[in-house]
Amino acid sequence: MRNKKWYFTIFALTIAVLVFTYVRGKVTTEETWFDANRADVKNVVFDKGLPSLSGLVKSVRPSVVNISTTSVIKGPNVHDRFFGQQNPFRDFFGEDFFEKFFGDSPKREFKQRSLGSGCIIDREGYIITNNHVIEKAQTIKVKLIDGKEYDATVVGRDPKTDLALIKIDAKNSLHVATFGDSDNLEIGDWVVAIGNPFGLETTVTAGIVSAKGRVIGAGPYDDFIQTDASINPGNSGGPLFNLKGEVVGINTAIVSGGQGIGFAIPINMARELLPQLKSKGKVTRGWLGVVIQKITPEIAKTFGLKESEGALVSDVTEDGPAEKAGIKRGDVIVSFNGKAIKEMDALPKLVGATEIGKKAKVGIIRDGKPLEVEVIIGELKDEKLQASKKPEVEKDFGLVVQNITPEIATHLNLKDKRGVIVTDVQPGSPAQEGDIRSGDIIKEISRKPIKNIEDFKEAMKKVNIKEGAVLLIQRENVTFYTVLRG
């Protein structure tokens, strides 16, 4: 009897083990919903372990140079050093108070030293770097990897892209860097930065391309490569290499307080400008003669656009190429010489790269209808914007406005007195949310011209705040559209 019970127990345990094994196999072998959606990713990067960069670094380090500059700055005079910048006597007695009693005391001069990096691009001694590294420098010293130092002269500068070309007279042969193709860079590609951060010569850091085409507000031609390769003060002007040892960027900027966020100018942009920097010492660019702005979804809806694409013309320069071709304020530029303008930032780059005097076909949308005009490209020249001051008077819809009096027009150097000037904006109002500021001049409301405060009041009566209205604003010497919505 006991033997039968023993055999039955063994049999039951065996069945239980078999059932458990079968069920477990079904669970582990059948695909779940997340297994079925899992991509077949091959580990192409780390199959053979992390690559060593030592060979690459040895081959390219001699092309990287250390740049040190000296400039002279004027410090405060005797009374400013005593009272500081907040001198109470200056406000009370005027600027010439101390000069009357103590004479015009000279300001002390101080030597300021700065460090940067550069890259040898020609055996004749041409070196590319950042404009801000050598700007206003009275002396420029270049130190090679072998410790030899040379005086450098500025060949050309381009503040708009922060590029500069300098030259040394080196008798010995120089190691020249090879340019790559920055357009071929992909997000995730490995890159190597070499420079002199904090004076630590030929420091090597590595990382990946984090993004391309970054616009950081440095200028109208922003098109930066973002990388997490460590870039610090002193790296400016140094090269960014790919794993082939080719220069793909010029390290230029960092995010203040940011960790692993650096920016480099694409080498393809520098390649286009270097011939002009070498031959003319500056860069001349094409000019269209328009002020443009980004098209937000609200503006697109108001203008009847299907997509928030293109560049909205908020102002046209008098007698400029665009005005002569018939381009008007409120037009949306959607193409330039056959190339689509998806983002506003693309237009200045295309226009700037166009040969001066050449005809260009510009595609626009006006009142919902597509048009094409032919423009003869002019030459871009630097213009200084004049700042404005702000008066005040009447209130409506979160705005305080007043007519542009002759005194205001003279004070602000306004040739056109049409419109109303904003003298105050109520906190939390639709006007504040629409980015309207004191000192702005309202030129249009819902595409209707505003000549004076009567026009303003009449137009605002017809505005449905919930549906929104487009206002044309002039701020200093720039005009742009904004949407007023409650």
SENU-315961 format. One record per residue (C-alpha): residue number from 1; residue in one letter; chain; y, x, z negated. Coordinates in nm, 2 decimals, always signed. Example, Ala and Ser with C-alpha at 12.3 -4.5 7.8 and 13.67 -1.06 7.14 Angstrom:
! SENU-315961
1; a; A; -0.45; +1.23; -0.78
2; s; A; -0.11; +1.37; -0.71
***
This chain:
! SENU-315961
1; m; A; +0.00; +0.00; +0.00
2; r; A; +0.24; +0.28; -0.09
3; n; A; +0.16; +0.46; +0.24
4; k; A; +0.26; +0.14; +0.44
5; k; A; +0.59; +0.12; +0.26
6; w; A; +0.65; +0.49; +0.32
7; y; A; +0.58; +0.45; +0.69
8; f; A; +0.80; +0.14; +0.72
9; t; A; +1.09; +0.33; +0.55
10; i; A; +1.06; +0.62; +0.80
11; f; A; +1.05; +0.38; +1.09
12; a; A; +1.36; +0.20; +0.98
13; l; A; +1.56; +0.52; +0.93
14; t; A; +1.45; +0.64; +1.28
15; i; A; +1.57; +0.32; +1.44
16; a; A; +1.91; +0.34; +1.25
17; v; A; +1.96; +0.70; +1.37
18; l; A; +1.89; +0.61; +1.73
19; v; A; +2.13; +0.31; +1.72
20; f; A; +2.40; +0.52; +1.56
21; t; A; +2.36; +0.79; +1.82
22; y; A; +2.37; +0.54; +2.11
23; v; A; +2.69; +0.37; +1.98
24; r; A; +2.86; +0.70; +1.91
25; g; A; +2.78; +0.82; +2.26
26; k; A; +2.93; +0.50; +2.41
27; v; A; +3.25; +0.54; +2.21
28; t; A; +3.30; +0.91; +2.30
29; t; A; +3.19; +0.90; +2.67
30; e; A; +3.36; +0.57; +2.78
31; e; A; +3.73; +0.61; +2.88
32; t; A; +3.99; +0.44; +2.67
33; w; A; +4.32; +0.31; +2.83
34; f; A; +4.50; +0.63; +2.74
35; d; A; +4.22; +0.85; +2.87
36; a; A; +4.23; +0.66; +3.21
37; n; A; +4.60; +0.72; +3.24
38; r; A; +4.58; +1.09; +3.15
39; a; A; +4.70; +1.32; +3.43
40; d; A; +4.47; +1.60; +3.54
41; v; A; +4.70; +1.89; +3.43
42; k; A; +4.60; +2.24; +3.50
43; n; A; +4.72; +2.51; +3.27
44; v; A; +4.87; +2.73; +3.54
45; v; A; +5.10; +2.91; +3.30
46; f; A; +4.88; +3.03; +3.02
47; d; A; +4.54; +3.07; +3.18
48; k; A; +4.58; +3.45; +3.17
49; g; A; +4.81; +3.46; +2.87
50; l; A; +5.19; +3.51; +2.85
51; p; A; +5.31; +3.76; +3.12
52; s; A; +5.48; +4.08; +3.01
53; l; A; +5.84; +4.12; +3.14
54; s; A; +5.86; +4.49; +3.07
55; g; A; +5.81; +4.60; +3.44
56; l; A; +6.07; +4.35; +3.56
57; v; A; +6.32; +4.47; +3.29
58; k; A; +6.27; +4.84; +3.37
59; s; A; +6.34; +4.78; +3.73
60; v; A; +6.66; +4.57; +3.69
61; r; A; +6.82; +4.71; +3.38
62; p; A; +7.00; +4.99; +3.56
63; s; A; +7.20; +4.74; +3.76
64; v; A; +7.35; +4.58; +3.45
65; v; A; +7.67; +4.73; +3.31
66; n; A; +7.87; +4.71; +3.00
67; i; A; +8.24; +4.61; +3.05
68; s; A; +8.50; +4.68; +2.78
69; t; A; +8.87; +4.59; +2.83
70; t; A; +9.19; +4.65; +2.65
71; s; A; +9.49; +4.42; +2.67
72; v; A; +9.83; +4.43; +2.49
73; i; A; +9.94; +4.12; +2.30
74; k; A; +10.27; +4.06; +2.12
75; g; A; +10.25; +3.98; +1.75
76; p; A; +10.51; +3.79; +1.54
77; n; A; +10.85; +3.95; +1.46
78; v; A; +10.96; +4.04; +1.11
79; h; A; +11.07; +3.70; +0.99
80; d; A; +10.77; +3.52; +1.14
81; r; A; +10.54; +3.77; +0.97
82; f; A; +10.71; +3.68; +0.64
83; f; A; +10.73; +3.30; +0.68
84; g; A; +10.44; +3.25; +0.92
85; q; A; +10.43; +3.01; +1.21
86; q; A; +10.55; +2.72; +0.99
87; n; A; +10.90; +2.88; +0.94
88; p; A; +11.11; +2.61; +0.76
89; f; A; +11.44; +2.79; +0.85
90; r; A; +11.36; +2.77; +1.22
91; d; A; +11.34; +2.39; +1.20
92; f; A; +11.65; +2.36; +0.99
93; f; A; +11.88; +2.63; +1.13
94; g; A; +11.74; +2.66; +1.49
95; e; A; +11.57; +2.93; +1.68
96; d; A; +11.85; +3.19; +1.67
97; f; A; +11.92; +3.17; +1.30
98; f; A; +11.76; +3.51; +1.21
99; e; A; +11.89; +3.67; +1.53
100; k; A; +12.24; +3.60; +1.42
101; f; A; +12.20; +3.77; +1.09
102; f; A; +11.93; +4.03; +1.15
103; g; A; +11.95; +4.09; +1.53
104; d; A; +11.68; +4.02; +1.78
105; s; A; +11.40; +4.20; +1.60
106; p; A; +11.13; +4.31; +1.85
107; k; A; +10.78; +4.17; +1.83
108; r; A; +10.51; +4.42; +1.75
109; e; A; +10.25; +4.49; +2.02
110; f; A; +9.88; +4.50; +1.94
111; k; A; +9.59; +4.63; +2.15
112; q; A; +9.31; +4.38; +2.18
113; r; A; +8.96; +4.49; +2.29
114; s; A; +8.70; +4.27; +2.45
115; l; A; +8.35; +4.32; +2.57
116; g; A; +8.15; +4.17; +2.85
117; s; A; +7.88; +4.24; +3.11
118; g; A; +7.86; +4.28; +3.48
119; c; A; +7.62; +4.35; +3.77
120; i; A; +7.63; +4.62; +4.04
121; i; A; +7.60; +4.45; +4.38
122; d; A; +7.69; +4.73; +4.61
123; r; A; +7.64; +5.11; +4.63
124; e; A; +8.01; +5.16; +4.68
125; g; A; +8.06; +5.05; +4.32
126; y; A; +8.14; +4.68; +4.35
127; i; A; +8.05; +4.48; +4.04
128; i; A; +8.05; +4.11; +3.98
129; t; A; +8.15; +3.96; +3.65
130; n; A; +8.34; +3.67; +3.50
131; n; A; +8.71; +3.63; +3.55
132; h; A; +8.77; +3.56; +3.18
133; v; A; +8.61; +3.90; +3.10
134; i; A; +8.88; +4.10; +3.29
135; e; A; +9.17; +3.86; +3.30
136; k; A; +9.50; +4.01; +3.16
137; a; A; +9.32; +4.34; +3.10
138; q; A; +9.54; +4.65; +3.13
139; t; A; +9.24; +4.89; +3.12
140; i; A; +8.88; +4.82; +3.23
141; k; A; +8.60; +5.06; +3.14
142; v; A; +8.25; +5.03; +3.28
143; k; A; +7.95; +5.19; +3.12
144; l; A; +7.62; +5.24; +3.30
145; i; A; +7.28; +5.25; +3.14
146; d; A; +7.28; +5.63; +3.15
147; g; A; +7.59; +5.63; +2.93
148; k; A; +7.84; +5.74; +3.20
149; e; A; +8.17; +5.56; +3.19
150; y; A; +8.41; +5.48; +3.47
151; d; A; +8.75; +5.33; +3.51
152; a; A; +8.74; +5.00; +3.70
153; t; A; +9.00; +4.83; +3.92
154; v; A; +9.02; +4.45; +3.99
155; v; A; +8.94; +4.37; +4.35
156; g; A; +8.96; +4.00; +4.34
157; r; A; +8.96; +3.70; +4.10
158; d; A; +8.88; +3.33; +4.12
159; p; A; +8.98; +3.14; +3.80
160; k; A; +8.85; +2.81; +3.93
161; t; A; +8.49; +2.94; +3.93
162; d; A; +8.54; +3.21; +3.67
163; l; A; +8.42; +3.48; +3.90
164; a; A; +8.57; +3.83; +3.95
165; l; A; +8.50; +4.14; +4.16
166; i; A; +8.58; +4.48; +4.02
167; k; A; +8.51; +4.83; +4.15
168; i; A; +8.43; +5.18; +4.01
169; d; A; +8.44; +5.51; +4.19
170; a; A; +8.10; +5.65; +4.10
171; k; A; +7.99; +5.97; +4.28
172; n; A; +7.63; +5.93; +4.18
173; s; A; +7.40; +5.68; +4.35
174; l; A; +7.40; +5.34; +4.18
175; h; A; +7.12; +5.09; +4.12
176; v; A; +7.21; +4.77; +4.31
177; a; A; +7.08; +4.43; +4.21
178; t; A; +6.91; +4.20; +4.46
179; f; A; +7.04; +3.85; +4.51
180; g; A; +6.79; +3.56; +4.51
181; d; A; +6.83; +3.20; +4.61
182; s; A; +6.95; +2.98; +4.33
183; d; A; +6.88; +2.66; +4.53
184; n; A; +6.51; +2.74; +4.50
185; l; A; +6.52; +2.74; +4.12
186; e; A; +6.32; +2.47; +3.96
187; i; A; +6.36; +2.32; +3.61
188; g; A; +6.10; +2.50; +3.40
189; d; A; +6.12; +2.83; +3.59
190; w; A; +6.13; +3.14; +3.37
191; v; A; +6.45; +3.34; +3.38
192; v; A; +6.57; +3.66; +3.21
193; a; A; +6.93; +3.73; +3.09
194; i; A; +7.05; +4.09; +3.04
195; g; A; +7.39; +4.18; +2.89
196; n; A; +7.57; +4.32; +2.60
197; p; A; +7.60; +4.04; +2.33
198; f; A; +7.82; +4.15; +2.04
199; g; A; +7.83; +4.50; +2.19
200; l; A; +7.45; +4.54; +2.17
201; e; A; +7.40; +4.71; +2.51
202; t; A; +7.15; +4.59; +2.76
203; t; A; +6.99; +4.32; +2.54
204; v; A; +6.72; +4.13; +2.71
205; t; A; +6.64; +3.76; +2.64
206; a; A; +6.42; +3.52; +2.82
207; g; A; +6.39; +3.15; +2.86
208; i; A; +6.35; +2.87; +3.12
209; v; A; +6.58; +2.68; +3.35
210; s; A; +6.67; +2.38; +3.14
211; a; A; +6.87; +2.19; +3.40
212; k; A; +7.07; +2.24; +3.72
213; g; A; +7.40; +2.11; +3.85
214; r; A; +7.55; +2.08; +3.51
215; v; A; +7.92; +1.97; +3.49
216; i; A; +8.07; +2.10; +3.16
217; g; A; +8.44; +2.05; +3.23
218; a; A; +8.51; +2.41; +3.31
219; g; A; +8.67; +2.33; +3.64
220; p; A; +8.66; +2.12; +3.96
221; y; A; +8.37; +2.32; +4.10
222; d; A; +8.13; +2.30; +3.81
223; d; A; +7.76; +2.34; +3.92
224; f; A; +7.60; +2.53; +3.64
225; i; A; +7.25; +2.64; +3.57
226; q; A; +7.16; +2.55; +3.21
227; t; A; +6.91; +2.78; +3.04
228; d; A; +6.77; +2.83; +2.69
229; a; A; +6.76; +3.21; +2.74
230; s; A; +6.98; +3.33; +2.45
231; i; A; +7.34; +3.39; +2.57
232; n; A; +7.61; +3.51; +2.33
233; p; A; +7.96; +3.65; +2.34
234; g; A; +7.94; +3.97; +2.54
235; n; A; +7.68; +3.83; +2.78
236; s; A; +7.96; +3.69; +2.99
237; g; A; +7.94; +3.82; +3.35
238; g; A; +7.59; +3.95; +3.31
239; p; A; +7.31; +3.86; +3.55
240; l; A; +7.04; +3.59; +3.51
241; f; A; +6.72; +3.71; +3.68
242; n; A; +6.41; +3.52; +3.81
243; l; A; +6.07; +3.67; +3.77
244; k; A; +6.10; +3.84; +4.10
245; g; A; +6.38; +4.05; +3.96
246; e; A; +6.64; +3.87; +4.18
247; v; A; +6.98; +3.76; +4.05
248; v; A; +7.00; +3.38; +4.05
249; g; A; +7.30; +3.33; +3.83
250; i; A; +7.60; +3.49; +3.65
251; n; A; +7.60; +3.41; +3.27
252; t; A; +7.93; +3.24; +3.19
253; a; A; +7.94; +3.00; +2.90
254; i; A; +7.77; +2.87; +2.59
255; v; A; +7.80; +2.55; +2.39
256; s; A; +7.99; +2.62; +2.07
257; g; A; +7.75; +2.57; +1.78
258; g; A; +7.47; +2.49; +2.02
259; q; A; +7.13; +2.67; +1.99
260; g; A; +6.97; +2.77; +2.32
261; i; A; +7.23; +2.61; +2.55
262; g; A; +7.38; +2.86; +2.79
263; f; A; +7.52; +2.82; +3.14
264; a; A; +7.52; +3.04; +3.45
265; i; A; +7.71; +3.02; +3.78
266; p; A; +7.45; +2.98; +4.06
267; i; A; +7.44; +3.30; +4.27
268; n; A; +7.46; +3.10; +4.59
269; m; A; +7.81; +2.99; +4.49
270; a; A; +7.91; +3.35; +4.41
271; r; A; +7.76; +3.47; +4.74
272; e; A; +7.99; +3.24; +4.94
273; l; A; +8.30; +3.36; +4.75
274; l; A; +8.24; +3.74; +4.74
275; p; A; +8.35; +3.81; +5.10
276; q; A; +8.69; +3.65; +5.03
277; l; A; +8.73; +3.82; +4.69
278; k; A; +8.66; +4.16; +4.86
279; s; A; +8.89; +4.11; +5.16
280; k; A; +9.17; +3.90; +5.02
281; g; A; +9.15; +3.94; +4.65
282; k; A; +9.14; +3.56; +4.61
283; v; A; +8.96; +3.25; +4.73
284; t; A; +9.13; +3.00; +4.97
285; r; A; +8.98; +2.65; +4.97
286; g; A; +9.00; +2.34; +5.18
287; w; A; +9.23; +2.06; +5.06
288; l; A; +9.20; +1.69; +5.13
289; g; A; +9.50; +1.57; +4.93
290; v; A; +9.35; +1.30; +4.72
291; v; A; +9.30; +1.24; +4.35
292; i; A; +8.96; +1.10; +4.28
293; q; A; +8.77; +0.96; +3.99
294; k; A; +8.41; +0.85; +3.89
295; i; A; +8.30; +0.50; +3.98
296; t; A; +8.18; +0.33; +3.67
297; p; A; +7.96; +0.01; +3.69
298; e; A; +8.26; -0.19; +3.58
299; i; A; +8.48; -0.05; +3.86
300; a; A; +8.20; -0.09; +4.11
301; k; A; +8.17; -0.46; +4.02
302; t; A; +8.54; -0.51; +4.04
303; f; A; +8.57; -0.34; +4.38
304; g; A; +8.27; -0.53; +4.51
305; l; A; +8.05; -0.22; +4.55
306; k; A; +7.67; -0.25; +4.54
307; e; A; +7.62; +0.09; +4.38
308; s; A; +7.83; +0.32; +4.14
309; e; A; +7.83; +0.59; +4.41
310; g; A; +8.10; +0.78; +4.58
311; a; A; +8.45; +0.90; +4.48
312; l; A; +8.73; +0.65; +4.42
313; v; A; +9.06; +0.75; +4.55
314; s; A; +9.32; +0.69; +4.27
315; d; A; +9.61; +0.86; +4.44
316; v; A; +9.70; +1.02; +4.78
317; t; A; +9.93; +1.31; +4.81
318; e; A; +10.24; +1.24; +5.02
319; d; A; +10.23; +1.41; +5.36
320; g; A; +9.88; +1.55; +5.27
321; p; A; +9.58; +1.56; +5.51
322; a; A; +9.43; +1.24; +5.37
323; e; A; +9.76; +1.04; +5.40
324; k; A; +9.81; +1.16; +5.75
325; a; A; +9.45; +1.05; +5.84
326; g; A; +9.51; +0.70; +5.69
327; i; A; +9.32; +0.73; +5.36
328; k; A; +9.47; +0.50; +5.10
329; r; A; +9.46; +0.45; +4.73
330; g; A; +9.16; +0.23; +4.64
331; d; A; +8.94; +0.37; +4.92
332; v; A; +8.60; +0.48; +4.81
333; i; A; +8.48; +0.81; +4.98
334; v; A; +8.11; +0.78; +5.05
335; s; A; +8.05; +1.07; +5.29
336; f; A; +8.21; +1.40; +5.41
337; n; A; +8.10; +1.55; +5.74
338; g; A; +7.78; +1.35; +5.74
339; k; A; +7.68; +1.44; +5.38
340; a; A; +7.65; +1.15; +5.14
341; i; A; +7.88; +1.16; +4.83
342; k; A; +7.66; +1.02; +4.55
343; e; A; +7.86; +1.17; +4.26
344; m; A; +8.24; +1.23; +4.25
345; d; A; +8.19; +1.60; +4.17
346; a; A; +8.02; +1.66; +4.50
347; l; A; +8.34; +1.60; +4.71
348; p; A; +8.56; +1.89; +4.58
349; k; A; +8.28; +2.14; +4.65
350; l; A; +8.23; +2.02; +5.01
351; v; A; +8.60; +2.00; +5.08
352; g; A; +8.67; +2.34; +4.92
353; a; A; +8.40; +2.51; +5.13
354; t; A; +8.54; +2.36; +5.46
355; e; A; +8.74; +2.59; +5.68
356; i; A; +9.12; +2.54; +5.67
357; g; A; +9.24; +2.36; +5.99
358; k; A; +8.90; +2.22; +6.07
359; k; A; +8.85; +1.85; +6.15
360; a; A; +8.63; +1.67; +5.91
361; k; A; +8.48; +1.32; +5.93
362; v; A; +8.53; +1.12; +5.61
363; g; A; +8.33; +0.80; +5.55
364; i; A; +8.51; +0.54; +5.33
365; i; A; +8.47; +0.19; +5.21
366; r; A; +8.79; -0.02; +5.21
367; d; A; +8.78; -0.38; +5.08
368; g; A; +8.41; -0.38; +5.12
369; k; A; +8.41; -0.26; +5.48
370; p; A; +8.28; +0.08; +5.59
371; l; A; +8.52; +0.30; +5.79
372; e; A; +8.53; +0.66; +5.92
373; v; A; +8.84; +0.86; +5.95
374; e; A; +8.90; +1.22; +6.09
375; v; A; +9.10; +1.45; +5.86
376; i; A; +9.24; +1.80; +5.94
377; i; A; +9.16; +2.00; +5.63
378; g; A; +9.46; +2.18; +5.46
379; e; A; +9.48; +2.47; +5.23
380; l; A; +9.45; +2.41; +4.85
381; k; A; +9.74; +2.55; +4.66
382; d; A; +9.78; +2.56; +4.28
383; e; A; +10.02; +2.31; +4.14
384; k; A; +10.16; +2.28; +3.79
385; l; A; +10.14; +1.95; +3.62
386; q; A; +10.44; +1.84; +3.41
387; a; A; +10.38; +1.69; +3.07
388; s; A; +10.55; +1.37; +2.96
389; k; A; +10.70; +1.23; +2.64
390; k; A; +10.66; +0.88; +2.51
391; p; A; +10.92; +0.60; +2.43
392; e; A; +10.85; +0.23; +2.30
393; v; A; +10.92; -0.16; +2.32
394; e; A; +10.74; -0.50; +2.38
395; k; A; +10.38; -0.61; +2.30
396; d; A; +10.12; -0.80; +2.50
397; f; A; +9.73; -0.78; +2.51
398; g; A; +9.72; -0.48; +2.29
399; l; A; +9.99; -0.30; +2.49
400; v; A; +10.35; -0.21; +2.42
401; v; A; +10.53; -0.15; +2.74
402; q; A; +10.89; -0.13; +2.88
403; n; A; +11.07; -0.08; +3.20
404; i; A; +11.12; +0.27; +3.34
405; t; A; +11.49; +0.32; +3.28
406; p; A; +11.69; +0.59; +3.46
407; e; A; +11.69; +0.79; +3.14
408; i; A; +11.31; +0.78; +3.12
409; a; A; +11.27; +0.85; +3.48
410; t; A; +11.49; +1.16; +3.45
411; h; A; +11.32; +1.27; +3.13
412; l; A; +10.98; +1.24; +3.29
413; n; A; +11.09; +1.37; +3.63
414; l; A; +10.97; +1.05; +3.80
415; k; A; +11.07; +1.00; +4.16
416; d; A; +10.92; +0.65; +4.17
417; k; A; +11.06; +0.42; +3.90
418; r; A; +10.82; +0.13; +3.99
419; g; A; +10.58; +0.03; +3.71
420; v; A; +10.60; -0.01; +3.33
421; i; A; +10.55; +0.26; +3.08
422; v; A; +10.31; +0.23; +2.79
423; t; A; +10.48; +0.31; +2.46
424; d; A; +10.20; +0.21; +2.22
425; v; A; +9.84; +0.09; +2.21
426; q; A; +9.70; -0.12; +1.93
427; p; A; +9.39; +0.02; +1.77
428; g; A; +9.07; -0.17; +1.87
429; s; A; +9.24; -0.35; +2.15
430; p; A; +9.11; -0.39; +2.51
431; a; A; +9.37; -0.14; +2.62
432; q; A; +9.24; +0.13; +2.38
433; e; A; +8.88; +0.06; +2.49
434; g; A; +9.00; +0.09; +2.85
435; d; A; +9.14; +0.44; +2.77
436; i; A; +9.50; +0.35; +2.81
437; r; A; +9.74; +0.58; +2.62
438; s; A; +10.10; +0.60; +2.52
439; g; A; +10.30; +0.75; +2.81
440; d; A; +10.08; +0.60; +3.08
441; i; A; +10.25; +0.42; +3.36
442; i; A; +10.09; +0.10; +3.49
443; k; A; +10.13; +0.08; +3.86
444; e; A; +9.89; -0.20; +3.95
445; i; A; +9.70; -0.49; +3.78
446; s; A; +9.41; -0.64; +3.97
447; r; A; +9.52; -0.46; +4.29
448; k; A; +9.87; -0.62; +4.27
449; p; A; +10.17; -0.38; +4.25
450; i; A; +10.37; -0.38; +3.92
451; k; A; +10.74; -0.30; +3.97
452; n; A; +10.88; -0.40; +3.63
453; i; A; +10.81; -0.57; +3.31
454; e; A; +10.84; -0.92; +3.47
455; d; A; +10.57; -0.83; +3.71
456; f; A; +10.36; -0.70; +3.42
457; k; A; +10.39; -1.02; +3.22
458; e; A; +10.32; -1.24; +3.52
459; a; A; +10.01; -1.04; +3.62
460; m; A; +9.88; -1.04; +3.26
461; k; A; +9.90; -1.42; +3.24
462; k; A; +9.64; -1.44; +3.52
463; v; A; +9.41; -1.19; +3.36
464; n; A; +9.08; -1.32; +3.22
465; i; A; +9.01; -1.05; +2.95
466; k; A; +8.64; -1.14; +2.94
467; e; A; +8.60; -1.10; +3.32
468; g; A; +8.81; -0.79; +3.32
469; a; A; +9.09; -0.65; +3.53
470; v; A; +9.14; -0.32; +3.71
471; l; A; +9.46; -0.13; +3.62
472; l; A; +9.60; +0.16; +3.82
473; i; A; +9.73; +0.41; +3.57
474; q; A; +9.96; +0.71; +3.63
475; r; A; +9.92; +0.98; +3.37
476; e; A; +10.15; +1.27; +3.42
477; n; A; +10.10; +1.36; +3.79
478; v; A; +9.76; +1.20; +3.82
479; t; A; +9.67; +0.84; +3.89
480; f; A; +9.33; +0.67; +3.82
481; y; A; +9.18; +0.32; +3.78
482; t; A; +9.05; +0.18; +3.45
483; v; A; +8.90; -0.15; +3.36
484; l; A; +9.06; -0.37; +3.10
485; r; A; +8.80; -0.59; +2.93
486; g; A; +8.79; -0.79; +2.61
***
